[in-house]
Amino acid sequence: QIRCAAARALEDPAMGANCVASTSIGVLFCCTGCDAEKLRNAFTFVPPEPTYRIEADPEDKAVGRIVYTLDALSRSEIYRRAAESADVHWVTTKQGNRLPMVWIRTTTLREDSAEAHGLGELDRTRSIQEGERLVLLHCHGNAADIGMMMGPYFELAKVLGVEVVGVEYSGYGAASGSPSAGSTHTDVEAAYDFLVASGVSPSRIVVYGQSVGTGPATSIAVKREVLGLVLHSAMLSGIKVIDPHPDNICRPSCIWKCFDFYPNDRNVKSLRSPALILHGQQDDIVPFYHGYRLHKAVPKEFRWPAYFPPNGGHNDLVELDMKAYFGTLEAFCTSLQNGTAAATLQKLAAENGPPKQVHMSNGQRQEPADTTGAAVATPPVAGRSRGDVELSKRLSQDSSAPDVHAHEPVVGPELLRMGCGFGLL
């Protein structure tokens, strides 16, 4: 039987690649003392050196301020303004870990700073009443901390006119504890509970997960009441990221299913609020078919038109086309805020008929042949005001701002690509 299986693997390259990947995981499992949790954590979480520290606010002991310890962040005008605009609160998880949570309220974005930089007329935050703004609960990727994310948080708040909350993961930055898949869930739950206890209605909370952050983001959107969900470069599940050929036998996600974590593909089927999927078709870290299949798995009544840029990678969806990225987010958030999302989805289903097709490349690890060319909705890009687009450009083109996306890990040997791919998120 073993010789027969080996012969089949030689005849079927796809099966052979899957077998090699599955065997590699088995070897690594043995090397970690048969500790599945240790294996998952070792290759999923790669906390950078802390890029910030938290100082107590002398005027309010319950609130802290973020202070950058990385020179590149300290020198950036965008990051400086982000730090000035953010309050830091401490939350405690069910596991007893203490985490910093940054909260950029649009009411705290300094008016004089906006005027000084010529952004007064471009600031959408003034057109929305306090207490009505959406709160974007952001779950970052595995190779960043909230210090590195302050620039993107600030940009989202200014361009979309929302409040942005960034929660740190256990074992990252100034947070206590050790990182794990389980702790990310309790981390995000602690941040959500803090927001609700602070008077934020669940009907204002939109959860945004990026890369590894899509795991806890999808989980909280299923467990708790939220207004909407955004999944950016999402994975079907933790172990499915390393399937060389996802529709062939012997794939790691089948052989080692008991090790799987972040089951986004199962969780999205239970969503009770609209979900927007953003995924680049050239993503070489979490292949595009993950985003495509997640989009199709969302219940039709909550399946917002996806954003699948043909040239998009894992980390460049914003820089690739800021107008399309922010336009897509603005259309989604505006529809949620106005209470018209359900009607919009019904109208799209009734009027659009068969949606336009996504162009699929023939590169390896793209959408498999069984669904290649299948229809997927083309995202409506709302008419953007010139001010919003120019604001995004001004914020993004700060020459002193570091490239926070450059910190994502780069795959090395082929063994790492096939057997240790959890670190590529």
Disulfide bonds with the S-S distance in Angstrom:
none
